[in-house]
Amino acid sequence: MNFNGFTAEDFQTFTIDGLEERMEAIRTRIQPKFLEIGQVLTEELSVSLQTEMYLHIAKHARRTKNPPKDTWLAIAANKRGYKQHPHFQVGLFDDHLFIWLAFIYELPNKENIAEVFLNNINTISSIRNDFYVSLDHTKKDAKPLGEIDLKSSLERFRDVKKAEFLIGRHINADRPILQDGDQLVKVIRETFQTLIPLYKLSFEHKNVHI
């Protein structure tokens, strides 16, 4: 793998004015790196989960005016799409990289997954305290797992149509590890491995299907 990490220029992509101009920078600076690491991570997740996983790189195709504030790769057990399925993400905002296991609002069985999580809340709360939780993938305001009210967050995920639940890691843009490709992929890999039990748990309901 020829991945050397993410540079300050990559993060500065999100300061470029104009939809086309920013999208061009995303396509040339960031997406080739997503493809590089995404193929490796997808193969590894397929082996770990013993099911075929597929790489998706965000195209931001619906945008006609506002340039994207972030961009990401997603890995899911569905070839056609990922938003209606539990999926793994790696992506960038202007000030941090995120590594998520994501359950977003398009999930058709969101309420059932939330119930499974509420019934196994100790499994989630025992995940490392330095992991972050987000309730909205479009916003930056994630909080450390140790600082949130996990029960009320999961109840909101269950009861509010647009509510989401993402769990994983944040790495600030100024951290040197981001420019060390091997070490960064190691951290991403370790994060995904930590979250695999939760991914599997999300399917432990008779109405929850891949």
URBEL-V684364 format. One record per backbone hydrogen bond with DSSP energy under -1.0 kcal/mol. NH is the residue of the N-H (numbers start at 0). CO is the residue of the C=O. E is the energy in kcal/mol with one decimal. If there is no record, write none. Layout:
# URBEL-V684364
nh=NH co=CO e=E
nh=NH co=CO e=E
This chain:
# URBEL-V684364
nh=5 co=177 e=-3.1
nh=10 co=6 e=-1.5
nh=11 co=7 e=-2.0
nh=13 co=10 e=-1.3
nh=14 co=11 e=-2.1
nh=15 co=12 e=-1.4
nh=21 co=17 e=-2.3
nh=22 co=18 e=-2.7
nh=23 co=19 e=-2.3
nh=24 co=20 e=-1.6
nh=25 co=21 e=-2.4
nh=26 co=22 e=-2.7
nh=27 co=23 e=-2.1
nh=28 co=24 e=-3.0
nh=30 co=25 e=-2.7
nh=33 co=29 e=-2.2
nh=34 co=30 e=-2.5
nh=35 co=31 e=-2.0
nh=36 co=32 e=-2.6
nh=37 co=33 e=-2.7
nh=38 co=34 e=-1.9
nh=40 co=36 e=-2.7
nh=41 co=37 e=-2.5
nh=42 co=38 e=-2.0
nh=43 co=39 e=-2.2
nh=44 co=40 e=-2.5
nh=45 co=41 e=-2.2
nh=46 co=42 e=-1.8
nh=47 co=43 e=-2.6
nh=48 co=44 e=-2.9
nh=50 co=45 e=-1.1
nh=53 co=75 e=-3.4
nh=55 co=73 e=-3.1
nh=57 co=71 e=-2.3
nh=62 co=59 e=-1.2
nh=70 co=91 e=-1.7
nh=72 co=89 e=-2.8
nh=73 co=55 e=-3.5
nh=74 co=87 e=-2.5
nh=75 co=53 e=-2.1
nh=84 co=81 e=-1.8
nh=86 co=101 e=-1.9
nh=87 co=74 e=-2.4
nh=88 co=99 e=-2.9
nh=89 co=72 e=-1.7
nh=90 co=97 e=-2.3
nh=91 co=70 e=-2.5
nh=92 co=95 e=-2.6
nh=96 co=170 e=-2.8
nh=97 co=90 e=-2.8
nh=98 co=168 e=-2.5
nh=99 co=88 e=-1.9
nh=100 co=166 e=-2.3
nh=101 co=86 e=-3.7
nh=102 co=164 e=-1.7
nh=106 co=103 e=-2.3
nh=109 co=106 e=-1.1
nh=112 co=108 e=-2.3
nh=113 co=109 e=-2.6
nh=114 co=110 e=-2.0
nh=115 co=111 e=-2.2
nh=116 co=112 e=-2.5
nh=117 co=113 e=-2.7
nh=118 co=114 e=-2.2
nh=120 co=117 e=-1.0
nh=122 co=119 e=-1.2
nh=123 co=119 e=-1.1
nh=124 co=120 e=-2.8
nh=125 co=121 e=-1.3
nh=126 co=123 e=-1.8
nh=130 co=127 e=-1.7
nh=131 co=167 e=-3.6
nh=132 co=142 e=-3.0
nh=133 co=165 e=-2.5
nh=138 co=135 e=-1.7
nh=141 co=139 e=-3.0
nh=142 co=132 e=-2.4
nh=144 co=130 e=-3.8
nh=145 co=128 e=-1.2
nh=146 co=143 e=-2.2
nh=149 co=147 e=-1.2
nh=152 co=148 e=-2.1
nh=153 co=149 e=-2.4
nh=154 co=150 e=-2.2
nh=155 co=151 e=-2.2
nh=156 co=152 e=-2.1
nh=157 co=153 e=-1.9
nh=158 co=154 e=-2.6
nh=159 co=155 e=-2.7
nh=162 co=159 e=-1.5
nh=163 co=134 e=-1.5
nh=164 co=102 e=-2.5
nh=165 co=133 e=-2.5
nh=166 co=100 e=-2.1
nh=167 co=131 e=-2.3
nh=168 co=98 e=-2.4
nh=170 co=96 e=-2.4
nh=172 co=94 e=-2.5
nh=174 co=171 e=-2.0
nh=177 co=174 e=-1.7
nh=178 co=175 e=-2.0
nh=179 co=176 e=-1.8
nh=183 co=179 e=-2.7
nh=184 co=180 e=-2.4
nh=185 co=181 e=-1.8
nh=186 co=182 e=-2.0
nh=187 co=183 e=-2.5
nh=188 co=184 e=-2.9
nh=189 co=185 e=-2.5
nh=190 co=186 e=-2.4
nh=191 co=187 e=-2.6
nh=192 co=188 e=-2.4
nh=193 co=189 e=-2.1
nh=194 co=190 e=-1.6
nh=195 co=191 e=-1.3
nh=198 co=194 e=-2.3
nh=199 co=195 e=-2.8
nh=200 co=196 e=-2.1
nh=201 co=197 e=-1.5
nh=202 co=199 e=-1.6
nh=203 co=200 e=-2.0
nh=204 co=202 e=-1.6
nh=207 co=204 e=-2.3
